[in-house]
Amino acid sequence: MNTSPTIVLVPCFSGSPWSLEQLTPLSDWSLRTMRLPEALDNIEAYADFLAEQVADLDRYILVGDSFGANIAIAFATRQPRGLEALILSGGFAADPVTDPLTKLHLTAAAFLPGALYRQITLRFHAQALASPFDADGQIPWSPSTIRSLFIKNTPRRSYLSRMKAAFSANYLDKLPLIQVPTLILTPAYDRLIGENAARLLLEGIPDAVEAILPNTGHMFRFTHPVTYANAIQAFLQVRLANDSIAV
């Protein structure tokens, strides 16, 4: 008997596992997430880790958010057995921070030690991730909520390593290797990720479509989980609709 594929959700830069119970429109699917390993400093190493997470699955769909989307892209370019679809939210195939001043601030702030990392680096990072729509989300967030997420889940050594990985990875030339239906979920407002990131993914991945979710920011999988999950469900129903995977 052919079963439905498992939806595997890859965490963002914080490394924190997804809150699966918030994705209520996907409750009929088998869902899986994980915590990112600490202190890896290149995307290929994270892709190796992801390969281990799906090794027991015959059929699966990858959902990567932000840094997790970069990991999912790296893994998908390997054309792994069992991958049936790809969802990328707030994602990028190459260094996403195109504003030189923002990159300078992020780089300088990242090297602040101890308490300064928590008080300055993470405050700056939280401000860069925040949007005007976060407070009115299905789960209201604020810059302080974002900072708390990183304090709880992201040791300084992992922050530095993931920054190095994100800034150095470039998969633009490998995007045509992704041969599965792909949804690019884009928030309406995103100060951190360059505005061309989604366009480059659309141009590079042969079977990609984009959905822009109104009144959302970069943290939309946290603030608007129902809207986010509805977009995934709609895509899967259209692109993967057949008796073998219907749920």
C-alpha positions as CSV (number, residue, x, y, z in Angstrom):
1,M,0.0,0.0,0.0
2,N,1.4,3.4,-1.1
3,T,1.4,5.9,1.7
4,S,1.5,9.7,1.6
5,P,4.9,11.4,1.7
6,T,6.2,12.8,5.0
7,I,6.5,16.6,5.2
8,V,10.0,17.3,6.6
9,L,10.4,20.8,8.0
10,V,13.9,22.2,8.2
11,P,14.6,24.9,10.8
12,C,15.7,28.5,10.3
13,F,18.9,30.2,11.4
14,S,17.9,29.9,15.1
15,G,18.2,26.1,14.8
16,S,15.0,25.6,16.7
17,P,12.6,22.8,15.6
18,W,9.3,23.8,14.1
19,S,6.2,23.9,16.3
20,L,4.3,21.3,14.4
21,E,1.0,21.6,16.4
22,Q,0.6,25.2,15.0
23,L,0.4,24.0,11.4
24,T,-3.2,22.9,11.7
25,P,-4.1,22.8,8.0
26,L,-1.4,20.1,7.6
27,S,-2.7,17.9,10.5
28,D,-3.6,15.1,8.2
29,W,0.0,14.8,6.9
30,S,2.8,13.0,8.6
31,L,5.1,15.8,9.8
32,R,8.8,15.7,11.0
33,T,11.2,18.3,12.1
34,M,14.5,18.4,13.9
35,R,17.0,20.7,15.7
36,L,19.9,21.9,13.6
37,P,23.3,20.7,14.8
38,E,25.6,23.2,16.4
39,A,28.7,24.9,15.0
40,L,28.6,23.6,11.4
41,D,30.0,26.3,9.2
42,N,29.1,25.2,5.7
43,I,25.9,24.3,4.0
44,E,27.0,21.0,2.6
45,A,27.6,19.8,6.1
46,Y,24.0,20.8,7.0
47,A,22.8,19.0,3.8
48,D,24.6,15.9,5.0
49,F,22.8,16.2,8.3
50,L,19.5,16.5,6.5
51,A,20.2,13.4,4.4
52,E,20.5,11.5,7.7
53,Q,17.2,12.8,8.8
54,V,15.3,11.5,5.7
55,A,17.3,8.3,5.2
56,D,14.5,6.1,6.5
57,L,11.8,7.8,4.3
58,D,10.8,6.4,0.9
59,R,8.8,9.5,0.0
60,Y,9.0,13.0,1.5
61,I,8.5,16.7,0.9
62,L,11.0,19.3,2.2
63,V,9.9,22.6,3.7
64,G,12.9,24.9,4.4
65,D,12.5,28.2,6.1
66,S,15.1,31.0,5.6
67,F,18.5,29.4,6.4
68,G,16.7,26.1,6.4
69,A,15.6,26.8,2.8
70,N,19.3,27.2,1.9
71,I,20.0,23.8,3.4
72,A,17.0,22.3,1.5
73,I,18.2,23.8,-1.7
74,A,21.7,22.3,-1.2
75,F,20.2,18.9,-0.5
76,A,17.7,19.0,-3.4
77,T,20.4,19.8,-5.9
78,R,21.8,16.3,-5.1
79,Q,18.5,14.9,-6.6
80,P,18.0,12.6,-3.7
81,R,15.8,9.5,-4.0
82,G,12.3,10.0,-2.5
83,L,12.1,13.8,-2.7
84,E,8.7,14.7,-4.3
85,A,8.3,18.4,-3.7
86,L,10.1,21.4,-2.3
87,I,8.8,24.4,-0.4
88,L,11.1,27.3,0.3
89,S,10.1,30.3,2.5
90,G,12.1,33.4,2.8
91,G,14.8,31.4,1.1
92,F,17.9,32.1,-0.9
93,A,20.4,30.3,-3.1
94,A,23.3,32.7,-2.5
95,D,24.3,35.3,0.1
96,P,20.9,37.0,0.9
97,V,22.1,40.2,2.5
98,T,22.7,42.6,-0.3
99,D,22.8,45.8,1.7
100,P,26.5,46.5,2.5
101,L,25.7,48.4,5.7
102,T,23.5,45.6,7.0
103,K,26.1,43.0,6.2
104,L,28.8,45.2,8.0
105,H,26.6,45.5,11.1
106,L,25.8,41.8,11.2
107,T,29.4,40.8,10.7
108,A,30.7,43.2,13.3
109,A,28.0,42.5,15.8
110,A,28.5,38.7,15.5
111,F,32.0,38.9,17.0
112,L,30.8,40.6,20.3
113,P,31.4,38.2,23.2
114,G,29.2,36.9,25.9
115,A,26.6,39.3,27.2
116,L,27.3,41.7,24.4
117,Y,26.2,38.9,21.9
118,R,22.9,38.6,23.7
119,Q,22.4,42.3,24.3
120,I,23.6,43.8,21.0
121,T,24.0,41.2,18.4
122,L,20.7,39.5,18.9
123,R,18.8,42.8,19.3
124,F,20.2,44.0,16.0
125,H,19.4,40.6,14.4
126,A,15.8,40.6,15.8
127,Q,15.2,44.1,14.4
128,A,16.4,43.0,11.0
129,L,14.0,40.1,11.0
130,A,10.9,42.0,12.4
131,S,8.1,43.4,10.3
132,P,5.1,45.7,10.8
133,F,2.8,42.7,10.5
134,D,4.2,40.6,13.3
135,A,2.2,42.0,16.1
136,D,-1.1,41.3,14.3
137,G,-0.3,37.7,13.4
138,Q,-2.2,34.6,14.4
139,I,0.6,34.3,17.0
140,P,1.7,37.9,17.8
141,W,5.5,38.4,17.8
142,S,7.8,41.3,18.5
143,P,11.5,42.0,18.3
144,S,11.9,40.9,21.9
145,T,10.1,37.6,21.1
146,I,12.5,37.0,18.2
147,R,15.5,37.8,20.4
148,S,14.3,35.4,23.0
149,L,14.1,32.7,20.4
150,F,17.7,33.1,19.6
151,I,18.8,33.4,23.2
152,K,17.1,30.1,24.0
153,N,18.2,28.2,20.9
154,T,21.3,29.7,19.3
155,P,24.7,29.6,21.1
156,R,27.1,32.3,19.9
157,R,29.4,29.7,18.2
158,S,26.5,28.4,16.2
159,Y,25.5,31.9,15.2
160,L,29.0,32.6,13.9
161,S,29.2,29.3,12.1
162,R,25.8,29.7,10.4
163,M,26.6,33.2,9.4
164,K,29.8,31.9,7.7
165,A,27.8,29.2,6.0
166,A,25.0,31.5,4.8
167,F,27.5,34.2,3.5
168,S,29.7,31.7,1.6
169,A,27.2,29.3,0.0
170,N,26.2,29.8,-3.6
171,Y,23.9,27.4,-5.4
172,L,22.7,29.6,-8.2
173,D,24.4,27.6,-10.9
174,K,23.0,24.3,-9.4
175,L,19.4,25.4,-9.2
176,P,18.5,23.7,-12.6
177,L,19.4,20.4,-10.9
178,I,16.2,20.7,-8.8
179,Q,13.7,18.6,-10.7
180,V,10.7,18.5,-8.3
181,P,7.7,20.9,-8.1
182,T,8.8,23.8,-6.0
183,L,6.8,26.5,-4.1
184,I,8.6,29.7,-3.2
185,L,6.7,31.3,-0.3
186,T,7.6,35.0,0.0
187,P,6.5,37.4,2.8
188,A,5.1,40.8,1.8
189,Y,7.8,42.5,3.9
190,D,11.4,41.3,4.4
191,R,14.2,43.8,5.3
192,L,16.9,41.1,5.8
193,I,16.6,39.0,2.6
194,G,17.4,40.8,-0.6
195,E,14.4,41.4,-2.8
196,N,16.0,39.5,-5.7
197,A,16.3,36.3,-3.8
198,A,12.9,34.9,-4.7
199,R,13.3,36.0,-8.3
200,L,16.6,34.2,-8.6
201,L,15.0,31.0,-7.3
202,L,12.1,31.3,-9.7
203,E,14.5,31.8,-12.6
204,G,16.8,29.0,-11.7
205,I,14.5,26.2,-10.6
206,P,12.7,24.7,-13.6
207,D,9.4,23.8,-12.0
208,A,8.9,26.7,-9.5
209,V,6.0,28.9,-8.6
210,E,5.8,31.8,-6.1
211,A,3.1,32.7,-3.6
212,I,3.4,36.0,-1.8
213,L,1.6,36.0,1.5
214,P,0.1,39.4,2.2
215,N,0.5,41.2,5.5
216,T,3.4,38.9,6.6
217,G,7.1,39.4,7.3
218,H,10.2,37.2,7.4
219,M,9.1,35.4,10.5
220,F,5.8,34.4,9.0
221,R,6.1,30.7,9.8
222,F,6.0,31.8,13.5
223,T,3.5,34.6,13.3
224,H,1.1,33.3,10.6
225,P,1.4,29.5,10.9
226,V,-2.2,28.8,9.6
227,T,-1.8,31.1,6.6
228,Y,1.6,29.6,5.9
229,A,0.3,26.0,6.2
230,N,-2.7,26.7,4.1
231,A,-0.4,27.9,1.3
232,I,1.6,24.7,1.5
233,Q,-1.6,22.6,1.5
234,A,-3.0,24.4,-1.5
235,F,0.2,23.9,-3.5
236,L,0.4,20.2,-2.6
237,Q,-3.2,19.6,-3.5
238,V,-2.7,21.1,-7.0
239,R,0.8,19.8,-7.8
240,L,0.7,16.4,-6.2
241,A,-2.9,15.5,-6.5
242,N,-3.4,11.8,-7.3
243,D,-4.7,8.8,-5.5
244,S,-1.3,7.7,-4.2
245,I,-0.5,10.7,-2.1
246,A,-3.9,12.3,-1.5
247,V,-4.6,12.9,2.2
